[in-house]
């Protein structure tokens, strides 16, 4: 994530020090996964995640599990692998 404060809130919750409802929901959601780590990432490092979030928002999806990257995202991943930045 690219928000230092959000990453900090999630870490505090994980350590038992926060009761915010959004944080509670996020932690409950990530509880479905075996390995999760919260860390800050600069916005430029989140281009693909931002594109995925935008795609879900534009299509009106609340929660969606992709079995394969959507075409728009796959192309962006290919470009990033060869060093093209966004």
C-alpha positions as a LaTeX table, in Angstrom:
\begin{tabular}{lrrr}
\hline
Residue & $x$ (\AA) & $y$ (\AA) & $z$ (\AA) \\
\hline
Unk1 & 0.00 & 0.00 & 0.00 \\
Unk2 & 1.16 & 3.54 & $-0.60$ \\
Unk3 & $-0.19$ & 5.11 & 2.58 \\
Unk4 & 2.22 & 5.13 & 5.49 \\
Unk5 & $-0.62$ & 5.85 & 7.92 \\
Unk6 & $-2.78$ & 3.01 & 6.58 \\
Unk7 & 0.10 & 0.56 & 6.84 \\
Unk8 & 0.73 & 1.78 & 10.37 \\
Unk9 & $-2.96$ & 1.41 & 11.35 \\
Unk10 & $-3.01$ & $-2.15$ & 10.05 \\
Unk11 & 0.16 & $-3.02$ & 11.93 \\
Unk12 & $-1.22$ & $-1.47$ & 15.15 \\
Unk13 & $-4.42$ & $-3.52$ & 14.74 \\
Unk14 & $-2.38$ & $-6.66$ & 14.16 \\
Unk15 & $-0.60$ & $-5.85$ & 17.44 \\
Unk16 & $-3.99$ & $-5.43$ & 19.21 \\
Unk17 & $-3.94$ & $-1.62$ & 19.46 \\
Unk18 & $-6.73$ & $-0.40$ & 17.13 \\
Unk19 & $-10.49$ & $-0.82$ & 16.90 \\
Unk20 & $-11.30$ & 1.05 & 13.68 \\
Unk21 & $-14.08$ & $-0.70$ & 11.75 \\
Unk22 & $-12.35$ & $-0.46$ & 8.35 \\
Unk23 & $-9.16$ & $-1.84$ & 9.82 \\
Unk24 & $-11.17$ & $-4.61$ & 11.48 \\
Unk25 & $-12.75$ & $-5.49$ & 8.13 \\
Unk26 & $-9.40$ & $-5.52$ & 6.30 \\
Unk27 & $-7.78$ & $-7.69$ & 8.95 \\
Unk28 & $-10.76$ & $-10.08$ & 8.82 \\
Unk29 & $-10.40$ & $-10.25$ & 5.03 \\
Unk30 & $-6.67$ & $-10.94$ & 5.07 \\
Unk31 & $-7.30$ & $-13.59$ & 7.73 \\
Unk32 & $-8.44$ & $-15.76$ & 4.83 \\
Unk33 & $-4.83$ & $-15.98$ & 3.63 \\
Unk34 & $-2.02$ & $-17.96$ & 5.16 \\
Unk35 & 0.74 & $-15.36$ & 4.76 \\
Unk36 & 0.10 & $-11.61$ & 4.85 \\
Unk37 & 2.53 & $-8.78$ & 5.47 \\
Unk38 & 1.67 & $-5.09$ & 5.73 \\
Unk39 & 4.27 & $-2.69$ & 4.43 \\
Unk40 & 4.51 & 0.74 & 2.87 \\
Unk41 & 5.25 & 0.93 & $-0.86$ \\
Unk42 & 5.79 & 4.13 & $-2.81$ \\
Unk43 & 2.96 & 5.00 & $-5.21$ \\
Unk44 & 5.16 & 4.30 & $-8.25$ \\
Unk45 & 5.51 & 0.71 & $-7.03$ \\
Unk46 & 1.75 & 0.25 & $-6.91$ \\
Unk47 & 0.86 & 0.97 & $-10.55$ \\
Unk48 & $-0.50$ & $-2.52$ & $-11.27$ \\
Unk49 & $-2.46$ & $-2.69$ & $-8.02$ \\
Unk50 & $-3.91$ & 0.77 & $-8.73$ \\
Unk51 & $-4.92$ & $-0.38$ & $-12.23$ \\
Unk52 & $-6.64$ & $-3.47$ & $-10.75$ \\
Unk53 & $-8.53$ & $-1.34$ & $-8.22$ \\
Unk54 & $-9.61$ & 1.06 & $-10.96$ \\
Unk55 & $-10.78$ & $-1.84$ & $-13.14$ \\
Unk56 & $-12.88$ & $-3.28$ & $-10.31$ \\
Unk57 & $-14.33$ & 0.16 & $-9.48$ \\
Unk58 & $-15.20$ & 1.01 & $-13.11$ \\
Unk59 & $-16.96$ & $-2.33$ & $-13.56$ \\
Unk60 & $-18.93$ & $-1.91$ & $-10.33$ \\
Unk61 & $-17.49$ & $-5.01$ & $-8.70$ \\
Unk62 & $-17.54$ & $-5.07$ & $-4.91$ \\
Unk63 & $-15.23$ & $-8.02$ & $-4.45$ \\
Unk64 & $-13.84$ & $-10.09$ & $-7.26$ \\
Unk65 & $-11.42$ & $-13.00$ & $-7.43$ \\
Unk66 & $-9.52$ & $-13.06$ & $-10.72$ \\
Unk67 & $-8.35$ & $-16.48$ & $-11.85$ \\
Unk68 & $-6.10$ & $-14.86$ & $-14.44$ \\
Unk69 & $-5.02$ & $-11.25$ & $-14.93$ \\
Unk70 & $-7.47$ & $-9.23$ & $-17.04$ \\
Unk71 & $-6.11$ & $-8.32$ & $-20.48$ \\
Unk72 & $-5.53$ & $-4.69$ & $-19.48$ \\
Unk73 & $-3.50$ & $-5.74$ & $-16.46$ \\
Unk74 & $-1.58$ & $-8.53$ & $-18.20$ \\
Unk75 & $-0.24$ & $-6.01$ & $-20.73$ \\
Unk76 & 0.83 & $-3.67$ & $-17.94$ \\
Unk77 & 2.64 & $-6.55$ & $-16.18$ \\
Unk78 & 4.46 & $-7.42$ & $-19.42$ \\
Unk79 & 5.58 & $-3.82$ & $-19.83$ \\
Unk80 & 6.76 & $-3.61$ & $-16.23$ \\
Unk81 & 8.79 & $-6.81$ & $-16.65$ \\
Unk82 & 10.79 & $-5.18$ & $-19.46$ \\
Unk83 & 11.37 & $-2.01$ & $-17.44$ \\
Unk84 & 8.61 & 0.33 & $-18.60$ \\
Unk85 & 7.44 & 2.43 & $-15.64$ \\
Unk86 & 4.07 & 4.08 & $-15.19$ \\
\hline
\end{tabular}
